[in-house]
Amino acid sequence: MLKNIKKILSQYFSNFYYFFRYLRFRIFFFLVMSVMKGILDGLGLAMFLPLLKMISSENADAADHNLGNLSFIINAFDAVGLEMTLFSILGTMLFFFILKGVFNFLEGYLQINNQQFFIRRIRVSGITALSGYSYSSFVTANAGRIQNTLTGESARVALAYRSYMTVITNTVTIFIYSLLAFLANPEFALLVGVGAFLTNILFSTLYRKTKSLSEEVVNHSHSIQGLVIQQVAFFKYLKATGLSQKYAGRLIKKVYDMEDTQKKVGTIGALMTGVKEPILMAVVISVIIIQVSLFKGSLELILLSILFFYRALNNVLLLQTAWNLFLSYSASMVNFKKFEQELLTNSDRFGDKKFTGLSSEIELRNLNFSYPGTDLLTDINLKIKKNVTIAFVGESGSGKTTLLNLVCGLLRPSSGELLVDKVPISDLDIHSYSQKIGYITQEPVIFDDTVFNNVTFWDEKNEKNLQNFNMALKKANIFDFVYDLREKEDSRLGNNGINVSGGQKQRISIARELYKDIDILIMDEATSALDSETEKNIQLNIDSLKGHYTILIVAHRLSTIRNVDRIVFLKGGMIRKSGTYRELISEVPEFKRMAELQELG
């Protein structure tokens, strides 16, 4: 049964199904509260009928006849033996409105809880999907779109949900009031319904325009987020070169473009708010004239219908406003759906075999890797034994970093095999494999937080973790520096580690990787941005780690790798030679030339 419901909802009510996917049957509990609130409100208003009978008590039979299909409400008094007095009628009316208040509270309570649950689910869903996003897809993605979708767009999707739920509750209420109005005076109700339908056609053009402008707002927002990311990333360059104002001008223009679009959306909303009530009241007045003049309708029942329609009218206005708001946010919802689907479609696809640690070797066998139209690695055959230190050298574009990205599972071979302890990497649970890898780049990853949190990655600060933290600091040769700081391990490092030097940032990065209990340590140009003295200290660090970890190094500075176990020289995406430092100096002219240019012998 649930399958059939999902199929119908997804096919005919796509927007409703989107919210249903996250809320499930919570959404129906909310709808039940809305229906009960509307029914009780209608019954409370219908208690005016007995009052009308009391007014026309001189001819009760005529009054019963004039009440038409709603006379069952008056008959209900007789059925329960309740005498119709002013106090019994007003008491019953109060009872219905008290019950309505209870269901009104329950509806509001469920609305808040459902909304928070929905917001949490979509954000968690987006974050989880991003964490599983493949690296090869990420490098070609729009960073501005990713950030904007997970922050600004998720908030707008939450507003879309709130607006859509308002549309549904008002639709339910309108239906109930319209039904009561129809029971009171079918002809009058049908005429008003036709008029309301015609006014909705009138507003449809404005709805389409709002939806179109909503898509423009989303695109502007993506662009602004992308530009802000780049302004922060390249802040130093822009300030140093006097280009910050020019770049800011470009960003400001985008802000103005977005503001202009949002003004148009707001103008349409204001126009619709201003004209809706006069138009709908004109429809009601026209129908009253037609009903009384042409059909000789009972003014008593017309006034009763108007009472129901007046309540319905308020909900029509709220519904149209809510629907226009929903349309203004709908592009964000469509974007979020597409974004999430793209993340899931391009997620990592690996096996489920848990990786507990490297026991023997990593082997690359006849491995090739290419992007469309570009071969980056060709026929790579290499064995990396456990706890050896291997360096990869070669000119820019020779495939060094790409090879390391394959080894650590960021990329997948186009052909050939990558075996970890004889197991194809595609069969491994990539998360458990990645947890055994330490990765240090030219620009160390430093979070704007304390030293302890940077190294432990926000582990609980207990005795055991503090002990492991201190051990990692000692292995990374930064223990003394940290405990000379004013707040020691609780010292804040600042945005991108601005409060410490480049060498200290690298050591903190190394300490984080060693704290993780890794097997494989990858260093990609980890010392190329450091001065000679700091580089030498980091080199001593690496030398002290030899034999304890499988260390893979990419370096342009050959002084860093003189003492490694083996050097692999790549050229044009192929392994030209591998051996010790001395062997490559004597056998590979290009490598010897690199050493001479760096004044190394």
C-alpha positions in Angstrom: 0.0 0.0 0.0 2.8 2.4 0.9 4.4 1.8 -2.5 1.1 2.7 -4.3 0.8 5.9 -2.2 4.4 6.9 -3.0 3.8 6.2 -6.7 0.6 8.4 -6.8 2.2 11.2 -4.9 5.4 11.3 -7.0 3.5 11.2 -10.2 0.7 13.7 -9.6 1.9 15.7 -6.6 5.6 16.1 -7.0 6.0 19.0 -4.6 4.0 17.2 -1.9 6.0 14.0 -2.5 9.3 15.9 -2.1 8.2 16.9 1.5 6.6 13.5 2.1 10.0 11.8 1.3 11.5 13.5 4.4 8.4 13.7 6.7 6.6 10.5 5.9 3.3 10.1 7.8 4.1 13.1 10.0 2.7 15.2 7.2 -0.7 13.3 7.4 -1.0 13.8 11.1 -0.5 17.5 10.5 -3.2 17.4 7.8 -5.7 15.6 10.2 -5.2 18.5 12.7 -6.0 21.0 9.9 -9.1 19.2 8.8 -10.4 18.9 12.4 -9.7 22.6 13.0 -11.6 23.6 9.9 -14.6 21.3 10.7 -14.9 22.5 14.3 -14.7 26.2 13.1 -17.4 25.5 10.5 -19.6 23.8 13.1 -19.1 26.7 15.5 -20.2 29.2 12.8 -23.1 27.0 11.8 -24.5 27.5 15.3 -25.8 30.8 14.0 -28.5 28.7 12.3 -30.4 27.9 15.5 -30.1 31.6 16.3 -31.7 32.3 13.0 -34.5 29.8 13.8 -35.1 31.6 17.1 -35.4 34.9 15.2 -38.0 33.3 12.8 -39.7 31.3 15.6 -43.1 32.7 14.6 -42.9 30.3 11.6 -40.6 27.5 12.6 -41.6 25.2 9.7 -40.8 27.8 7.2 -37.5 28.4 8.9 -36.6 24.7 8.7 -37.4 24.8 5.0 -35.3 27.9 4.4 -32.3 26.4 6.2 -32.1 23.9 3.3 -29.5 21.2 3.6 -28.1 22.5 6.9 -31.3 21.9 8.8 -29.7 18.7 10.2 -27.8 21.0 12.6 -31.1 22.2 14.1 -32.6 18.7 14.0 -29.6 17.5 16.1 -30.8 19.6 19.0 -34.1 17.8 18.9 -32.5 14.4 18.5 -30.5 14.8 21.8 -33.4 16.3 23.6 -31.6 19.7 24.0 -33.9 22.6 24.2 -32.9 25.5 22.0 -32.3 28.5 24.2 -29.9 31.3 23.8 -27.5 29.8 26.4 -27.6 26.3 25.0 -26.8 27.5 21.5 -24.0 29.9 22.7 -22.7 27.2 25.0 -22.5 24.7 22.1 -20.8 27.3 20.0 -18.2 27.9 22.7 -17.6 24.2 23.0 -16.9 23.9 19.3 -14.5 26.8 19.4 -12.7 25.4 22.5 -12.2 22.1 20.6 -11.0 24.1 17.6 -8.5 25.9 19.8 -7.1 22.5 21.0 -6.7 21.3 17.4 -5.3 24.7 16.4 -2.6 24.2 19.1 -1.9 20.7 17.9 -1.6 21.8 14.3 0.8 24.6 15.3 2.8 22.2 17.5 3.1 19.7 14.7 4.0 22.4 12.1 6.9 23.6 14.2 8.2 20.1 14.9 7.7 19.0 11.3 9.5 22.1 10.0 12.5 21.6 12.3 12.6 17.9 11.5 12.4 18.7 7.7 15.2 21.4 7.9 17.4 19.0 9.8 16.8 16.2 7.4 17.5 18.2 4.2 20.7 19.7 5.7 21.9 16.3 7.1 21.0 14.7 3.7 23.0 17.3 1.8 26.0 17.2 4.1 26.0 13.4 4.0 25.7 13.3 0.2 28.6 15.8 -0.1 30.8 13.7 2.2 30.3 10.8 -0.2 30.8 12.9 -3.3 33.6 11.6 -5.5 36.8 13.7 -5.7 36.9 13.5 -9.5 33.4 15.1 -9.6 34.2 17.6 -7.0 37.2 19.1 -8.8 35.0 20.1 -11.7 32.1 21.3 -9.6 31.0 24.9 -8.9 32.3 25.7 -5.4 29.9 28.6 -5.1 27.0 26.5 -5.9 28.0 23.8 -3.3 28.3 26.4 -0.5 25.2 28.4 -1.5 23.1 25.2 -1.8 24.1 23.8 1.6 23.7 27.2 3.4 21.4 29.8 1.7 19.4 27.4 -0.5 18.7 25.0 2.3 17.2 27.9 4.3 15.0 28.9 1.3 13.9 25.3 0.9 12.7 25.4 4.5 10.7 28.6 3.7 9.3 26.8 0.7 8.1 24.0 3.0 6.5 26.5 5.4 4.7 28.2 2.5 3.6 25.0 1.0 2.1 23.7 4.2 0.3 27.1 4.6 -1.1 26.5 1.1 -2.3 23.0 2.1 -3.9 24.1 5.4 -5.7 26.9 3.7 -6.9 24.6 0.9 -8.4 22.3 3.5 -10.1 25.1 5.3 -11.4 26.6 2.0 -12.9 23.2 1.0 -14.7 22.9 4.4 -16.1 26.4 4.3 -17.1 26.0 0.6 -18.9 22.7 1.4 -20.8 24.4 4.2 -21.7 27.3 1.9 -22.8 24.9 -0.8 -25.1 23.1 1.7 -26.6 26.4 2.8 -27.1 27.7 -0.8 -25.9 25.6 -3.7 -26.6 28.2 -6.4 -24.8 31.0 -4.6 -21.8 28.7 -3.8 -21.4 27.6 -7.4 -21.5 31.2 -8.7 -18.9 32.3 -6.3 -16.8 29.3 -7.1 -16.9 30.2 -10.8 -15.9 33.8 -10.0 -13.0 32.6 -7.9 -11.8 30.3 -10.6 -11.8 33.1 -13.1 -9.8 35.4 -10.8 -7.2 32.6 -10.3 -6.7 32.5 -14.1 -6.1 36.2 -13.9 -3.3 35.7 -11.4 -1.7 32.8 -13.2 0.5 35.1 -15.3 1.8 36.7 -12.2 2.5 33.2 -10.7 4.6 32.2 -13.8 6.6 35.5 -13.6 7.3 34.9 -9.9 8.6 31.4 -10.6 10.8 32.7 -13.4 12.3 35.4 -11.2 12.8 32.8 -8.4 15.2 30.9 -10.8 17.1 34.1 -11.4 17.5 34.7 -7.7 19.0 31.2 -7.3 21.5 31.8 -10.1 22.5 35.2 -8.7 23.0 33.6 -5.3 25.3 30.9 -6.7 27.4 33.6 -8.4 27.7 35.7 -5.3 28.8 32.8 -3.1 31.4 31.7 -5.7 32.8 35.3 -5.8 32.9 35.6 -2.0 34.8 32.2 -1.8 37.4 33.5 -4.2 37.6 36.9 -2.5 38.5 35.2 0.8 40.8 32.7 -0.8 42.8 35.3 -2.8 42.5 38.2 -0.3 46.2 38.6 0.1 46.8 38.8 -3.6 44.0 41.2 -4.2 45.2 43.6 -1.5 48.8 43.4 -2.5 48.1 44.2 -6.1 45.5 46.9 -5.6 42.8 44.8 -7.3 40.6 44.4 -4.2 38.4 47.4 -5.1 38.0 46.3 -8.7 37.1 42.8 -7.6 34.7 44.2 -5.0 33.0 46.2 -7.7 32.3 43.0 -9.6 30.8 41.4 -6.5 28.8 44.5 -5.7 27.3 44.5 -9.2 26.1 40.9 -8.7 24.6 42.0 -5.3 22.7 44.8 -7.1 21.5 42.4 -9.8 20.2 40.0 -7.2 18.5 42.9 -5.3 16.8 44.1 -8.4 15.4 40.6 -9.1 14.2 40.3 -5.5 12.5 43.7 -5.8 10.6 42.5 -8.8 9.4 39.4 -6.8 8.4 41.7 -4.0 6.5 44.1 -6.3 4.5 41.2 -7.8 3.7 40.0 -4.3 2.6 43.5 -3.2 0.5 43.9 -6.3 -1.3 40.6 -5.8 -1.9 41.4 -2.1 -3.4 44.7 -3.0 -5.8 43.6 -5.7 -6.9 40.2 -4.4 -9.4 41.3 -1.8 -11.1 44.0 -3.9 -11.5 41.6 -6.9 -12.9 38.7 -4.7 -15.3 41.1 -3.0 -16.4 42.4 -6.4 -17.1 38.7 -7.3 -19.2 38.1 -4.1 -21.2 41.4 -4.5 -21.9 40.6 -8.2 -23.1 37.1 -7.2 -25.4 38.5 -4.5 -27.0 40.8 -7.0 -27.5 38.0 -9.5 -28.8 35.6 -6.8 -31.4 38.1 -5.4 -32.4 39.8 -8.7 -32.5 36.8 -11.1 -33.0 33.7 -8.9 -35.0 35.3 -6.1 -32.8 33.6 -3.6 -33.3 33.8 0.2 -31.3 36.7 1.6 -31.2 34.8 4.9 -29.3 31.8 3.4 -27.2 34.1 1.2 -26.0 35.9 4.3 -25.3 32.6 5.9 -23.3 31.5 2.8 -21.5 34.9 2.9 -20.5 34.2 6.5 -18.9 30.9 5.4 -17.4 32.5 2.3 -16.0 35.4 4.3 -14.1 32.9 6.4 -13.1 31.1 3.2 -12.1 34.4 1.6 -9.5 35.1 4.2 -8.0 31.7 3.6 -8.1 32.3 -0.2 -6.1 35.4 0.3 -3.7 33.6 2.6 -3.5 30.7 0.2 -2.7 32.9 -2.8 0.0 34.8 -0.8 1.5 31.5 0.4 1.4 30.0 -3.1 3.2 33.1 -4.5 5.8 32.8 -1.7 6.2 29.1 -2.4 6.8 29.9 -6.1 9.4 32.5 -5.2 11.3 29.7 -3.2 10.5 26.9 -5.6 13.6 27.3 -7.7 15.7 26.8 -4.6 13.8 23.6 -3.9 14.4 22.4 -7.5 18.0 23.3 -7.3 18.4 21.5 -3.9 16.8 18.4 -5.4 19.1 18.4 -8.4 22.1 19.2 -6.3 21.4 16.2 -4.0 20.8 13.9 -6.9 24.0 15.0 -8.6 25.9 14.2 -5.3 24.3 10.8 -5.0 24.8 10.0 -8.7 28.5 10.9 -8.5 29.2 9.4 -5.1 32.1 7.1 -4.4 31.5 3.5 -5.6 33.7 1.1 -3.6 33.3 -2.3 -2.0 32.4 -3.2 1.6 35.6 -5.1 2.6 36.9 -3.4 5.8 40.5 -2.3 5.8 42.2 -2.8 9.1 45.8 -1.8 8.1 48.5 -2.4 5.5 50.1 -5.7 6.1 52.2 -6.3 3.0 52.2 -4.0 0.0 50.3 -1.7 -2.4 50.7 -2.8 -6.1 49.9 -0.8 -9.2 49.6 -3.2 -12.1 49.4 -2.0 -15.7 47.5 1.1 -14.4 46.3 3.9 -16.7 44.4 7.0 -15.8 42.9 9.7 -18.1 40.4 12.5 -18.2 38.4 12.8 -21.4 40.9 13.6 -24.1 44.0 13.7 -21.8 46.1 10.7 -20.7 47.7 11.5 -17.3 49.3 8.1 -16.4 50.2 5.3 -18.7 51.2 1.7 -17.9 52.2 2.2 -14.3 53.7 -0.9 -12.6 54.9 -0.3 -9.1 55.1 -2.1 -5.8 55.1 -0.1 -2.5 56.2 -2.3 0.4 54.9 -1.7 3.9 56.9 0.9 5.9 59.2 2.0 3.1 59.7 5.6 2.1 59.2 6.4 -1.6 59.6 9.7 -3.3 58.0 10.7 -6.6 59.8 13.3 -8.7 59.5 14.7 -12.2 58.6 17.9 -14.0 55.2 19.6 -13.5 52.4 17.6 -15.2 54.3 14.3 -15.1 51.5 12.7 -13.0 53.0 12.6 -9.5 50.0 14.0 -7.6 47.6 12.0 -9.8 49.4 8.8 -8.8 49.1 9.6 -5.1 45.5 10.5 -5.5 44.9 7.0 -7.0 46.8 5.3 -4.2 44.7 7.0 -1.5 41.4 6.3 -3.3 40.5 9.8 -4.4 40.6 8.7 -8.0 39.9 5.4 -9.7 42.0 3.9 -12.4 40.7 4.1 -16.0 42.2 0.7 -16.6 44.6 -1.7 -14.9 44.7 -2.6 -11.2 45.5 -1.0 -7.9 45.8 -3.7 -5.3 46.1 -3.2 -1.5 47.4 -6.4 0.1 46.3 -8.3 -3.1 42.8 -6.9 -2.8 41.5 -4.5 -5.6 40.9 -1.1 -4.1 37.4 -1.1 -5.6 36.5 -4.0 -3.2 37.6 -2.0 -0.1 35.4 0.0 2.1 36.9 3.3 1.1 36.1 5.0 4.4 38.0 2.5 6.5 40.9 2.7 4.0 41.0 6.5 4.1 41.1 6.4 7.9 44.5 4.7 7.7 45.9 7.4 5.4 47.6 10.7 6.5 47.7 13.4 3.8 49.8 16.6 4.0 49.8 19.1 1.2 51.8 22.2 0.3 49.1 24.4 2.0 48.5 22.7 5.3 44.9 22.4 6.5 44.5 24.4 9.6 41.1 25.1 11.2 40.3 28.3 13.1 40.3 26.5 16.4 42.7 25.4 19.2 45.8 23.3 18.7 44.2 20.4 20.5 41.1 20.4 18.3 43.2 20.8 15.1 45.4 17.8 16.0 42.7 15.5 17.5 39.9 16.6 15.1 37.6 17.6 18.0 38.1 14.4 20.0 37.0 14.6 23.6 39.7 16.0 25.8 40.2 13.2 28.2 43.3 11.6 29.7 43.8 9.0 27.0 43.3 11.4 24.1 45.6 14.0 25.7 48.3 11.4 26.0 48.0 10.5 22.4 47.9 14.2 21.5 51.2 14.8 23.3 52.8 11.7 21.7 51.8 13.0 18.2 53.3 16.5 19.0 56.5 14.8 20.0 56.7 12.7 16.8 56.0 15.9 14.8 58.7 17.7 16.7 56.4 20.5 17.9 55.7 19.6 21.5 58.0 22.3 23.0 56.5 25.0 20.7 52.9 24.2 21.7 53.6 24.2 25.5 55.5 27.5 25.2 52.3 29.1 24.0 50.3 31.2 26.5 47.3 28.9 26.5 49.3 25.8 25.5 47.2 23.2 23.7 44.1 25.5 24.0 45.8 28.3 22.0 43.7 29.3 19.0 45.5 29.1 15.6 43.3 31.7 13.7 41.9 31.6 10.2 44.1 29.2 8.1 46.7 29.2 11.0 47.5 32.9 10.7 48.9 32.9 14.3 51.7 30.5 13.5 54.5 30.2 10.9 54.4 28.0 7.8 56.7 25.4 9.4 54.7 25.2 12.5 51.5 24.8 10.5 53.2 21.9 8.7 54.2 20.2 11.9 50.7 20.6 13.3 49.4 19.0 10.2 51.9 16.1 10.6 50.8 15.8 14.2 47.2 15.5 13.2 47.9 12.7 10.8 50.1 10.8 13.3 47.4 11.2 16.0 45.1 9.2 13.7 47.0 5.9 14.0 47.7 5.8 10.3 49.6 3.3 8.2 50.3 5.4 5.1 51.6 9.0 5.2 51.4 11.0 2.0 53.2 14.3 1.6 52.4 16.2 -1.5 54.9 19.1 -1.9 54.7 19.5 1.9 58.0 21.5 2.1 58.0 23.5 -1.2 56.6 26.7 0.5 59.0 26.6 3.4 62.4 28.3 3.9 65.5 26.2 3.8 66.0 26.0 7.6 62.4 25.0 8.2 62.5 22.5 5.3 65.6 20.9 6.9 63.8 20.5 10.2 60.8 19.0 8.4 63.2 16.7 6.6 64.6 15.5 9.9 61.0 14.9 11.0 60.4 12.7 7.9 63.7 10.8 8.5 62.6 10.1 12.1 59.4 8.6 10.8 61.1 6.2 8.4 60.4 2.6 9.0 57.3 3.3 11.2 55.0 4.3 8.3 54.6 3.7 4.6 55.6 7.2 3.4 54.9 8.5 -0.1 56.4 11.9 -0.9 56.1 14.3 -3.9 58.8 16.9 -3.9 60.5 19.4 -6.2 63.2 20.1 -3.7 65.4 17.0 -3.9 67.2 17.8 -0.6 64.0 16.7 1.2 64.2 13.2 -0.3 67.9 12.3 -0.4 67.5 9.8 2.4 64.4 8.0 1.2 64.4 4.3 0.4 63.5 4.7 -3.2 62.8 7.5 -5.7 60.4 7.0 -8.7 61.1 9.4 -11.6 58.1 10.1 -13.8 58.0 11.8 -17.2 55.0 12.2 -19.4 52.8 10.1 -17.2 55.2 7.1 -17.2 57.7 5.7 -14.8 61.1 6.2 -16.5 63.3 4.9 -13.6 63.2 4.0 -10.0 66.1 3.5 -7.5 68.1 5.2 -4.8 69.1 8.8 -5.0 72.7 7.9 -6.1 71.4 5.5 -8.7 69.1 8.1 -10.3 72.0 10.7 -10.2 74.1 8.4 -12.3 71.5 6.8 -14.5 68.9 9.5 -15.3 70.3 12.7 -16.9 67.1 14.7 -16.2 67.3 13.9 -12.5 71.0 14.8 -12.4 70.2 18.1 -14.1 67.5 18.8 -11.4 70.1 18.1 -8.7 72.6 20.4 -10.3 70.1 23.2 -10.6 69.4 22.9 -6.9 73.2 22.8 -6.2 73.0 19.2 -4.9 75.6 16.6 -5.6 
